[in-house]
Structures are given as structure tokens and as C-alpha cells.
């Protein structure tokens, strides 16, 4: 993926990130939510030829990493960029000792579910009525590169 880089998200990225977010999701995150991710958690942007084309956010909890949001601008979708974001994030977190990865995804988001399955995520549960606009259940998915924890 030529001319592609991944770096920490900063406040200057928010206008572009929010544009992508509003197009992709029926219940988009607002600026305050992304500011909290920047200040308190992990958030990264992918730049392609110096244009913000995608982002990924998550929380470190013990040996677990919880992916809270991922998005790729529509004009860059279906070109492997979401896979690259996930791969880079998971690889870097595994190098730092994280053993378990979790996320929630809309039950009807078949493209995302397919992507997560490609990485080895498996469905481990469901959160009823997790999403609004429209109301929908979320699948809880986990990736366990070193085996499942005892509590799963």
C-alpha cells in the first residue's frame, strides 16, 4: 500500500474523521467522543497520500484491547485499508503483550463481520438492543491469538 501511513490521531484530524464517521454510521460519534479517545485511550488515523482515509480507536484493559471504532472513507473501501488498520493495530498491541482483542459490531454489518472473521475473530456473545437508529443487537467478537481466557 504505497503512500500509506498510520499515526496517532490528533485534534487537527477531527474534522476529517467526523466527516467519514457521519457518512458511514447511522449513530455517528461526535467530536467529544473522539476527543476522549485521543486524550484517554488509543486512536490512530491512516493517511493515504497525506489524506486521512481511515481511523481506528480502542481501549487497553489489562491484557485485553477493546476496539471501539473503525472506519474507512468510502472512496478507499474494498482496497484492503481496513485490513491494514486492523493488522497494524493487532500486531503492535501483541508486541506490547496484549493477549485478547474484543469488539462489538452490528448484527447486520456483514462486510465488517467478514473482515473480522478473516482475522480470526469469533462471535462469543450478543448485546441486545446495543445500537440505536436503528435499534439492533450487537455481536460481541473476540480474537484470542494465545488461546481463550478462562472467563470466556
C-alpha positions in Angstrom: 0.0 0.0 0.0 2.1 2.9 -1.3 2.0 6.3 0.3 0.1 4.9 3.3 1.0 5.6 6.9 -0.7 5.1 10.3 -0.1 7.5 13.1 -1.7 8.7 16.4 -4.9 10.7 15.9 -4.7 14.3 17.0 -7.3 17.1 17.3 -6.4 18.5 13.9 -7.7 15.3 12.3 -11.1 15.6 13.9 -12.9 17.5 11.1 -11.9 14.8 8.5 -12.6 11.9 10.9 -16.0 13.3 11.7 -16.8 13.7 8.0 -16.0 10.0 7.5 -17.9 9.0 10.6 -21.1 10.8 9.6 -21.2 9.2 6.2 -20.5 5.6 7.5 -22.7 5.3 10.6 -26.3 6.0 11.4 -25.3 6.8 15.0 -22.0 8.6 14.5 -19.7 9.5 17.3 -19.4 13.2 18.0 -16.3 15.4 18.5 -16.3 15.0 22.2 -16.3 11.2 21.9 -13.2 11.3 19.6 -11.5 13.9 21.9 -11.9 11.4 24.8 -10.3 8.7 22.7 -7.4 11.0 21.8 -6.9 12.1 25.4 -7.6 8.9 27.4 -7.2 5.9 25.0 -5.7 4.9 21.7 -6.7 6.3 18.4 -5.0 6.2 15.1 -5.5 7.6 11.6 -4.5 6.1 8.3 -3.2 8.7 5.8 -3.0 7.9 2.1 -1.1 10.4 0.1 -1.5 12.8 3.1 -5.3 12.4 3.2 -7.0 11.0 6.3 -8.6 7.9 4.8 -9.5 5.9 7.9 -9.2 5.6 11.7 -9.3 3.1 14.5 -9.8 3.6 18.2 -9.6 1.3 21.2 -9.1 0.9 24.9 -6.4 -1.0 26.8 -7.8 -3.0 29.7 -5.3 -5.3 31.4 -4.2 -7.9 28.8 -7.2 -7.0 26.6 -7.6 -4.5 23.8 -11.1 -3.4 23.0 -11.6 -1.9 19.5 -14.3 0.8 19.9 -14.5 2.3 16.4 -13.0 1.7 13.0 -13.9 3.5 9.8 -12.5 3.9 6.2 -13.6 6.6 3.9 -16.0 5.2 1.3 -13.7 6.0 -1.7 -11.0 3.9 -0.1 -13.1 0.9 0.9 -12.7 -2.6 -0.6 -9.0 -1.9 -1.2 -7.5 -3.6 1.9 -7.1 -0.5 4.0 -9.4 -1.6 6.9 -7.4 -4.9 6.9 -4.2 -2.9 7.1 -5.5 -0.8 10.0 -6.6 -3.9 11.9 -3.3 -5.8 11.2 -1.1 -2.9 12.3 -3.1 -2.3 15.5 -3.3 -6.0 16.5 0.4 -6.6 15.7 1.6 -3.6 17.7 -0.6 -4.5 20.6 0.6 -8.1 20.6 4.2 -6.8 20.7 3.2 -4.9 23.8 1.8 -8.0 25.5 -1.9 -7.8 24.8 -3.4 -11.3 24.5 -7.1 -10.8 23.8 -9.0 -8.5 21.4 -12.7 -7.6 21.6 -15.2 -5.5 19.7 -18.9 -5.1 19.1 -20.4 -5.0 15.6 -24.0 -4.5 14.3 -25.5 -7.9 13.6 -26.4 -6.7 10.0 -22.9 -5.4 9.2 -21.9 -8.3 7.1 -18.9 -6.6 5.5 -17.3 -5.9 8.9 -18.2 -9.3 10.3 -16.5 -10.9 7.2 -13.4 -8.7 7.8 -13.2 -9.7 11.5 -13.6 -13.4 10.6 -10.7 -13.1 8.2 -8.6 -12.0 11.2 -9.7 -14.9 13.3 -12.3 -13.1 15.4 -15.1 -15.3 16.6 -18.6 -14.5 17.9 -18.7 -15.0 21.6 -21.9 -13.3 22.6 -24.6 -10.8 21.8 -25.7 -7.4 23.3 -29.4 -7.0 22.9 -30.5 -3.6 21.6 -26.9 -2.2 21.8 -27.3 0.1 18.8 -29.8 2.9 18.2 -31.0 4.4 14.9 -32.0 1.7 14.0 -32.2 -0.4 17.2 -30.2 -3.5 16.6 -28.3 -6.2 18.5 -24.5 -6.2 18.5 -22.4 -9.3 18.2 -19.5 -9.5 20.6 -16.5 -10.8 18.9 -13.1 -11.9 20.3 -9.7 -12.7 18.9 -7.5 -15.0 21.1 -4.1 -15.4 19.5 -2.8 -17.3 22.6 -6.0 -19.1 23.5 -9.2 -18.1 25.2 -9.1 -16.7 28.7 -10.8 -18.7 31.4 -13.7 -16.2 31.7 -14.9 -16.9 28.1 
